Amino acid sequence: MDFLTEKVIYIFLFILVIHTIETLAYAVRLSGARVGLIASALSLFNLMVIVSRMANMMQQPFTGSLVDTAPG
């Protein structure tokens, strides 16, 4: 269990939050289409997708550095 360091756990939790936001964005789009508030649903969907993609882009260097320091 040496590979399960504090840094790995934080990166895993960050990835989990990113994917949760992305999944919720699709749920917002679906529920907006069912209720009939399509414009509001699409604007909220776009906002949530932009946030999750920006967070994913910010997370990539941390994951890359983790791979670089992994024992091989």
Buried (B, 14 or more C-beta within 10 A) or exposed (E): EEEEEEEEEEBEEBBEEBEEBBEBBEEBBEEBEEEEEEEEBBEBBEEBBEBBBEBBEEBEEBBEEBEEEEEE
